[in-house]
Amino acid sequence: MSLFKQAGINIVTVPVFSWAKLQPSEDVFDFEWLDKILDLIADNGIYACLATSTAAQPAWMSKKYPEILPVDIEGRKRKHGSRVNFCPNSRVYRKFSTELAKKLAERYENHPALLVWHIGNEYGTYCYCDNCAEEFRTWLKDRYGTIEEVNKRWNMSFWGHTVYDWDEIVPPSYLNEMGKGVFLGYPRDYTCFQGISLDYNRFMSDSSLECYKGEYEAIKSITPDIPITTNLMGTFKPFDYFKWAEHLDIISWDNYPAMNDQTSNIAMRHDLMRGLKDGLPFMLMEQTPSQQNWQPYNSLKRPGVMRLWSYQAVAHGADTVMFFQLRRSFGASEKYHGALIEHVGHENTRVFKECAQLGKELKALGDRILDSRIRSKAAIMFGWDNWWAVEFSSGPSRELKYVEQIEKYYKAFYDLNVPIDMVKPDADLSKYDIVVAPVLYMVKAGVAENIHQFVKNGGTFVTTFFSGIVNENDLVKLGGYPGELRKILGIWAEEIDALTPDMKNSIVMKEPVGNLQGGYSCGMLCDLIHLEGANALAVYGKDFYAGMPVLTENSFGKGKAYYIASDPEQGFINEFIKYLCYKKGISSPMMVDEGVEVSQRFKDKREFTFILNHNNFEVSIDLKNMKYTNLLTEKAAEKMISLGPKDVAILERMLE
């Protein structure tokens, strides 16, 4: 407690993996040890993020009820151990987990330490057992109604897959539709039937969500005013977090970048988590004070980086900065994971001193920034089932990775210090001037209409190669690519050429577009497109389709729609996004050097400008005679401000 106070820790998460201690046998519960901990932290003015401990069931439960254990994608029944190692459709697991959550809520509903509930931990299990197969059939009945509709939605006449009874549907695994290794001569993960594999992903995401919801409802019935969350994991592929977000009172997530990750990619994941609840502030539930233990190379966070990345989270919408872990374990797999309190057991460490500095600063900030919002005029579309569909696709290139494409376009905005919202394809787009949808391969019902309305009303829309191809079941929209987007884009994509990694084509500008002039490299995929009302701004420079359009612009209503038919070098994307932002009057709050990040949050009539120097050298920023208060130093800032390597400033000013 003394060390927590010295570090400015005012909330601790307990007890995430303590089910075996809380329930040593089926009919015995032991809460006395947890009572002591909660009383201790309350007596010391610290709050609890109270976890339900249901991420790891006790050994007695796995032994007595083996049906609780999952079956993996290779058809192997798991043994007890690890964590999140349960079948999400196990009635036994759901009964016991809900019961424990209820007992915790009943015991601690009025405890002064209780501030927020934390259900489970980093959900992520897929299971392929017979029970999941049965529940999957029920899920399909609810979704499609009849077996005939399932056959239609999955195109089951292909390869003679037509089914006539629900019991003939089995989960797609390595035993049937899914594969890993060599397929048709090429090493890759694949599925023979995208429709069933997509729906199984949706079903598995929903299944774990039902586990969470069971505990949520049990707790909410007892403590209706205490917020409930579970820690998400950024661009975690298995689960549709937009759907999960509907059932979280507040978003929380765990941020574990590697030392050499691009700062734009870290920022993007913060913005994605903020976007799950339409821009509401989120909790940074976990980050390491120094190093991870599970990455290939577990580098230390260099001096200043932990503080810098903590403030980056706040700059992008976090109202909470938390760590894993507070004291280093002395055994098992996370004993070398960074912690506030190292194995030496005292405060005389670099890491502790940096955490204490951050704690002191956050305490001084108080509630001034809390519940402030980010204002964005540009957005990037992101969709989990679109991600699944792109990478389940049986072509055209194994090099196509959805998140990498999102990162490229996000980086272009980030480098301009233009704020970005990450939104789902059916989100309300009316508040944006620019919306970018890289590789919008799957266009679900209503999405095309959403985009049409946005552009018709004056918005600027950008999409890329391999977009508008399929519906929600991965069935091709007949009538020509890009399907329902064809009219708004004013093009027809006749063919898609996949280039090998050593092949490149070029983008040749027909006339300057902003700073875009001359030629640029492109590769991976090249759509061969024909104009149907659009204007070609650039053409391919090589191959038999040299001279065909590669960048097009189409006027639609009051707005414009752009199509980028290949995968360009980053420099092209940067200049193109810069051009669009200029046309729409969108710019950075202030001019800064490369490697300096600027972000803003707003509350009432106050503006908070975060300046983060990611460089290893000092920088100076011209404040253009604007008058600010630097909240981290409580000193006035005007004309110029200098920031040392990895340093941060938070500038406040009143708006008229």
N, C-alpha and C positions, 0 to 999 in steps of 0.2 A: 504493500500500500504506500509506503514511503517513496519508493522508486516511481510508482505511478504518479504520485503527486508532483515529484520533481520533474517528470516528463510532461506534465500537463494532460495526462490521460483522464478523460472524464466519462468514458464509456468502455465497457469490456464485454466481449461476447463469451458467454458460458451457457451450457456445457455441450459443445457441438457433437462430440462423439462419446457420450457417456450413458448410452442406453443400458449397457450391461451393468453399470453401477447403480443406475436408477431403478432397474428392474432385474435383480439377480436371479429370479425364477418367475414362473408364470403368474403365481399368485402373491408374490412378495414385491413391494415397492419400498425403496429407501431414499427419502428426500432429506434426511437430517444433515448430511454432509453439504448438500446444496443450500440448505437453509443457512448454514454457517457462512458460506461464501457470500451469499446475497446480503446477509445482515452485515457482514464485514465491509463490503463495498458501499452499502448504503450509509453505514456509520462514517465512512470516509468521503462522503459526498460524491460518489461515483455511481453512474447508472449502469444498467444491464441491458444488453441486447440478448434476450433470453432465447436460447436455441432449444428445439424440441428433441434433439439427439437422435432423430430417427433415420439418419443417413447410414447407420451401421447397426444392424440388429444383433442381439446377443447370440452367442454360440448355442445356448440351450434352445433357442427358437429355431435356428437352422437344423439342429439335430432332431427335435421333436416334430417339426413341420417341414420336411425337406422340400415340399412343393413351393416353399417361399424362395428357393434358390433359382436363379435364372438359367436359361439355356442360351449359349452363345450362337453366333451366326454360322458356326461350323457344326452345330448340332450337339455340342458337348454340354452336359450338365455341370454347372459350376459347383465347387465345394465352398464351405464357409470360409470367409476371410475377406481381406481388402476392405472396401467400403462401397456404398451405393451398389451393393451386391445382392439385389433382391429383384424378383419379378414384379414389375409395377402393376400387374393385373392379379397379383396374389390377394385373395380375399383375407387370408390370414394376416399378411403384412398390413393391409389397410386397417383391419380390425385392431391389431395391436398398436400401430402407430397413432391412430386416431384416439385410442384409449389413453395412451401416454400423454398426448398433447392436451387432452381434456383434463387429466389429473394435474398436469403442470399449471394449467390455467386456473383450475379451482384452488390450487394451493397458493399461487402467487398473484392472484388478481388484484389484491390491494397492497402488494409489497412496494415500499417506496423506491426500490431500485429499478423496478420494471419500467422500461421506456419504449421498447420495441420488441416484437416477436420475430424470431428467425427460424423458419421451418426447414427441416432437412439440411442439406448442404450440397451444393453443386450437383444437382440432379443430372443424370446422363445415361441411364441404363436402357439398352434395347434388349428385348428378350424374344425368344422364338420357341417357347414351350407350347405344349398342347393347350394349356389354359389360355395363353395369348392368342393361339389360333382360333379358339372358340369365341373369345371376346372380339377379335378382329372381324369375324363374320357378323357378330351383332352390330359392331360399328358400321360395317358396310350396309347392313339392312337399314339402319337408321339414315345413312347417307344417300343410298340409291334406291331403296325400296324393293326392287326385284332383281332376281339373278339375271334376267334378260338385260336389265340396264347396266349391270356390272360388266357383262360380256361386251356390251356396246362401248362403255366408257374405257375399257382396257383393250379394245380391239382383239378380243380373245380368239377370233377365227384365225389369226396369224399363228402359224406353227401348230395348228390343231389344238389350241388351248381351250376351246369352248367348254364351259362347265354347265351342268344341268341341276346341280344340287349344291347348297351352301357348304356342305361338308367336303366338297371337292376342292374348296379354296384352302390353300395352305400358305403360311408366311413365306415370303421370298427370302431365301438364305443361300449359303454356299452349297446346300444340298439340292437346290433346284435352279431358281432363276438368277441368283446372284453368283458372281465369280470373282476370284482374285488370282492373279497369275498371268498366264498367257491365254489370250483370246484371239482367235483367228491370226495367230502369229505375233501378236503384240502384247507386251506386258501391261496390264492395267486392271483396275477395279471396274466391274461392269455389271449390268443387269440385262437380261434378255427381254424383260417386259417392264418398261418404265412406268406404266400405269399402276401396276400392283406395288412396285417398289416405292413410288411416290406416296401412294395411299398408306403403305405400311409405315413410312416415316411420319406421316401426319398422325396415324393411329398411335405410334409409340410416343410422340410428343404429347398427345392428348392423354395417354395412359398415365404417364408420370405426373402430368398436370392434375389428374383426378386424385392421385395420392396426396399431392400438395393441398388440393381443395378440401379433401376430407379433414385434414388437420386444421386448415384455415377456418372451416365452418364450426368445428368443435371449439376452437379458441374464441372465435368472434362471438359465439353465443354467450360467452362468459365475460370477455373483456372487449366489448364492442368499440371502445374508444381508443384502444391501443393499436397502433399501426402494425401490419404484418408484412413480412417480406421473405424472400429466399434469395440467396446470392447467385446471380447469373454470371456468365463468363464471356461477355463480349461477342465476338464472331464465333460462337460455338455452334457448329453445324447441325448437330442432331435434333435440336428443339426449335420450334417456331416461337421466338421470344415475343413477337408482337401479340400472339394469342395469349401467352402466359401473362403478359403485362396487364391484361384486363382483370386479372385476379390478384395482383399485388397492390397493396396500398401505397407502397413506395418502391421504386426500382433500386436494387442494390447489386453491385457486381464486383468481381475480383480482377484486378489489373496487374498482370505479371509480364511486362515486356522484357525482352532480352536487352542487354546493354547496347547492341548495335541496331536495334529496331529504329526505323525512321520515326521521328517525333510526330510526323503527320499521321502515321498509322495508329499511334497511341491516341492522338486527339480524335481520330475518326471513331474509334471504339467508344470513347466517352460520349461523343455526339450521337452514336447509335443508341447507347443506353438511355441518354436523355430523350431521344426521339420515341422511345417505346411508349411513353405516356405524354406525347404531344408537348414536349418541352419542359415538363415539370422537373424540378431538381431531383437528384438521385443521391444515393449513398455510395461512396467508395468503401465497400465493406472490407476488402482485403487488398493490401499491397505489402511487399516485403520492405522492412526498413533498410535492407542491404542486398542480400542475394537469395536466389531460389536454391532448391536442392535437386530439381528434377529436369532442368534443362541440360542440353549436351555440354554447355560450358557455363558454369554458374558463377559469373563474374560479380565482383563487388560493385555496388553503386558508388561511383566516384563522389568525392566530397561535393556537397551541394545538390546532387542529382535527386536524392530522395525528396528534399524540400521543393526543388524545381518541379518534379513530376507531381507532387502533391498539389501544388498550386495550379498546375496545368489541369488537373481534375476539377478543381474549384472554378477555374476560368471557363470550363466547358459545362458547368452546371451542377457539380457536386456540392452538397451542403454538409457533407460528412467526410472526414478523413480518418480511416481506421487502418490497422495493421494486422497481418498475420506473420509472426506470432508475437505474443507479449513476453514470453520466456521460452528460451530454446529447450526443446525436448532433449533428454539425455539418451534416448534410445529410439530405435525404429527408423522409418524411412525419412522422417522430417527433422532429424536431429541436427542436420547441417543447414536447415532453412533459417534465414535471417530472423532476428528477433530484437525487440527493444532491449531485453536483458539477456546478455550473452552467457555462455557457460561459466564464465569467470564469476558472475553473480553480483557485480557492482556497477556503479554508474560511470566509472572512469574509462569509458570507451568512446571512440569517435562516433559510433552509431547512436549511442544513448544521448550524447551531447547534441547531435543534430536533431534527434527526435524532440529533445527538451526545448531546443530553440523554436522548432515548429509549433510545439504545444503552447509556448509562451506567446507566440505571434497570433495563433488562432484565438487564444483566450482574449487577447487585446482587441481583436477584430469584433468580438462579441457577436451580436445578431445583425450587424449592419448589412452584411451581404446576403444573409439567409433569406431564402424564398424570392430572391431576385431572378430575373429571366433574361434569356438571350434572345435578341431580335435578329432574325435571319430573313433575307429576301431571296435566298437561293436554297435549293434542296436537292438531295440525291435520293432516288428511289432505291430501296433495298427490300428484298423479299426472300424469306427462307425457302419456300417451296420452289421459287424460281432458281435459287441456288442449287437445291437438290436436282431439279430437272436439268439444268445446264450440265451438271457433272455426272448425271445418270445417262446423258445422251450418248448414243452409239456413234458418235461423230460430231462434228467433222474433224476435231483435233484434240488429242489428249493434252495439248499444251494450254487449252482454254481453262482458266481458273477464275471463277466468278469474283471472289473477294479481291483478287489482284487487280481486276478491271475496275472495281469500285475504288480501290486505293489510288489508282492513277488519276482518276478524275477528282477525287477528294483532294489529293495533293495539289492540284492546280489551284483550287480555291484557297487551300491552306497557305500556300506560298504567297498568295496575295493578301493574306490576313482578312479574307472575306468570311464571315460566319456562315455556317452550313447547318441545316437541319437534315437529319436522316429520316426518311418517311417511307411508309408502306405504299404500294401502288394505288390503293384506293383511298388514300388520305385526302383531306381537304387541301387543295392546292391554291386556293383563292388568295392567300396572303403572300404568295411568292411571285417573283418576276422571272426567275430562271429555275427550271427543273431539268435535271439530267438523270437519265435512266440507262446506265451502261448495261449492255447485254440483257435487254428486257425480253428474253426468250419466251417466257410464258406470259400470256396476256389473259388473265382471268375475266370472268363476266363483269362488266361494268367498268373495267380499267380503261379500255379504249375511249369510252364515253367521257370518263373523268379527264383524260388527257385532251380530248377534243374540246371540251368546255374550257379548259385552262388556256389553250392556245387561242381559241376563238375569242376569248375575252381580253387578249393582249399579251399572254404569257409567251416566253421563249422556252421551247422544249428541245432537248437534245437526246438522241439515242444512237445506238451503234450497230455494227454488224451483229448478225445472229439474234435479231430482235423481231418480235411479232410473229414468231413461227408457230407456236402451239397454244392449246388451251390448257386448262388446269389439270387435265388428265394426260398431258403430253401427246395429244393427237394433233397432227398438223392442220392448221387452218387452210383449207383448200381455196384455190383462187389466186394463188401467188403470194410470195413473201413481199412485204412484212405483214401480211394478214390484215387485221383490223386497223393497223397503223398506215396502211398503204395510201389511203386518201389524204390523211393529214400530212404525210411526208412527201407526197407527190412523186413517188418512185415505185418501180417494180424491180425486185432483186431476182434475177433469173437463176443464177448459180452461186455457189460458195466454194472458193478455192482454198484448200488448206496447204500452207507452205511448211516445209520441214524447217527445223530450227536454224539450219544454216542458210536458208533462203530469205531474201528480202525483196520487196518491191519499193516503189517510191511514190510519194505524193507530190504532184507538181501543181502549184497554184496557177490558176488561169489569170488571176489578178490579185493584187495585195488585199488581204483581209486583216485590218489592223497591222500588226507586225509580221503576219504570216505572208511570206513571199519567197519565191524560189522553190527548193525541193526539200522534202523530209523523208525519212525512212519509215517504212511500215512493214508488217509481216503477219505471221500466224494464220490469219484468215483474211480473205479478200472477197467481198461480195461483188458480183458482176451485176451492176444495176442499170436500169433504163429510166430516163426522165419521163414523168407523167405530170408535168406542170411545175416541177421543181427546177431550180437553177443550179448548174454545176459550178461550184466555186473552185474545185480542184479535181484533177484526173490522175489516173495511174500513169506511171512513167515507163513501165516495162511489161513484158510478157505479151501474150496474144490479145490481152484486154487493155493494152496501153491506150490511153486517150479516153477510156470509159470513166464516168464520174466516180469519185471516191469521197468527196465532201459536197453535200447538197444543202440548199436552202429553199424552203417552200413557205410562201405566204398563205396563211389560213386564218380567215376572219381578221381580227385585229393583231394577231400574233405571228410568230414564225416558228417553223419546225426544221431542225437540222438532223442530217444523217451522216454518220462517219462510218464508211463502209469497210474499214480495215482497222488494225491495231497499230496506231502510230507511235512514234517515239514520244517520250515525255515532253520534250520541248515543243512539239506541235500542240499537244493537249494544253500545255500551259498558256501558249500564246492565243489559242482559240478561246479558252475560258476567259482570259484577260480581255479579249475583244468583246465578248458577250457582256461581261460586267461593265465595261466602258459604255457600251450601247445602252445599258439599262441604268447607268448612273450609280452602280454599286462599287464601293471602294473601301479600302482599309481605313480604320479610324485615324491612323497616322502613318507616316512614311518611316520605315525602319530598315536596318541592314538585313541582309540574308542571315538566317539563323535566329532571328528575333521574332517571337510569336506575340501577336496582339489579339486580345479577345475582350469582349465587353459584356457586362451584365447590367440590368436596369431594375430599379425598384423605386416606386413612387416617382419622384422627380430627381432621383439621384442616378448618376452614371458611374459605373466602376470599370476602369480600364486596366486590364491585366497586361503587363509587359514581361515577357519571359525570355531571358537571354540564354539560348541553348548553346551558345558558342563557348569556346575555351579562352576567350579574350574579352576585354572590356569593350563596351559599345556606348555611344552617346546618341540620344534621341532628341530631336528638335520638337518641342512642345508647341511651337507656333504661337507663343505668347498667351497660351491658354493657362488659366490658373487652376491648379489641382492641389489636393492634399494627398501625400503618399501615406497610405494607412499603415504601412509596415514600419515607417519611421516617425509618423505623426508630424512630419515637416512639410512645409509648403514646397510645391514644385511648379516652376514656371520657366519658360524659355527653353532650358535644356535639362536633361536628366541623364546621368551616367549609371550604367549597371556593370558590375564586375562579371567575371565568368560564372555561368550557372545562377546568376542572381535574378531576383524578381522584384517588381514594383506593382503595387495596386493603387491606382490613382483615382480619387473620388472628386467629382465636381457636381454642382447643382445645375439642373437644367431649368430653363425658363418655362 
